[in-house]
Amino acid sequence: MQQTVSNSHLQRRPRLTIRIGRKSMSFAVASAEADNQLLFEPYTVKSGISMAANLREAFRTSDMLAQGYDRVMVMIDTPALMIPIEEFDEEHCAELYWHAFTRQSNDVVMHNVLPGLNAVAVFAVNKDLKLVIDDHFSDVKMMVASSSVWNHLYQRSFTGNRRKLYGYFHDKQLDITCYEKSRFKFCNTYEVDRYMDAVYFLLYVWKQLGFDAKKDELHLCGSIIEKDSLLAELRKYVQNVYVINPSADFNRAPITHIKGLPYDVMTYYVKGR
């Protein structure tokens, strides 16, 4: 006799997370049985083929994807356009996005509402990649990968009385953010191949926003490139430079001990979106 599974039982299954970077891909799912409360599986991306083709291949080879998850959160590293909530118009958001970024004919424009920051993140997803995802999951949610980090850093900005500038390193990129009065004061992403690239962008934004070199604070997190050299150079110009330690920041959560787990995925599971 064939056993049937109720919709309510399926609904109780944890939501799979797929993180898609420009040259990386990984899968994660919460599990009370795992040593660190999270099962994490990095995937080796093949160069020379599209990310959609890589994901198709992953469905044939990945142990985690073979488990038949029905619900997924896709965290995608992609350029985002920030629009204040009060100025957001869904009908015209694609037009605004393509004014800001180079148009790709095979992309579809989507958006995430960031209510805590009074902003909407507008982003683009490759249509072929989206089709692969939609073909394998009935309940799909997508978000800009950095969203969880932006929200977390916003909450951290309330500690103490000093103004704070944040730099989040990921995928050979640097997100620089600053927060003021329940919203972004500054948010931009830069390509960084060397630590001196990061020094230039951080100090440029620091000066642009009028930060005080002796009183205000610069906080760095993520996969910091050439960390020792970067810190040494920054501290020539800024007195208070700090590296955010995930274990201390997240109260020694077991998830922080997973080797190779991206900081945004870690933040998503500890702090939520």
Secondary structure, DSSP 8 states (H G I E B T S, - for coil): ------HHHHHHS--EEEEE-SS-EEEEEE-TTSTTSEEEEEE---TTS-HHHHHHHHHHH-TTGGG---EEEEEE---EEEEEGGG--GGGHHHHHHHHS---TTEEEEEEEEGGGTEEEEEEEEHHHHHHHHHH-SEEEEEETTHHHHHHHHHHTTSSSS-EEEEEEETTEEEEEEE-SSSEEEEEEEE-SSHHHHHHHHHHHHHHTT--TTTSEEEEEES-TTHHHHHHHHTTT-SEEEE--HHHHTTT-GGGGSTT--HHHHHHHHH--
